[in-house]
């Protein structure tokens, strides 16, 4: 394991998307952008009660090395799967144990 892997224990995959007009509206296609070792720290959470469902919303802070993350933008998503080996499967195949995060803000 590298030094980065010891300080930042979570290997995550960032994906960017392209949109194209299709027969039924816009189609979003995700492509692998980069992988990075990061720290995932939950900040706050809440639950929203909808019709016979509970939706959980949790905000996380992601910390990583600048040179790994400087091109990440709020138009991307981040996938963290503890058992995944990224690059081994197509970008559209998300492991069943994965957590998918929207990137809402990027701060230098």
ABEGO torsion letter per residue (X at the ends): XBAAAAABABBBBBBBBBBBBBAAEBBBBBBBABBBBBBBBBABBBBBBBBGBBBBBBBBBBBBBAAAAAABBAABBBBBBAABBBGABBAABBBAABBBBBBABBBX
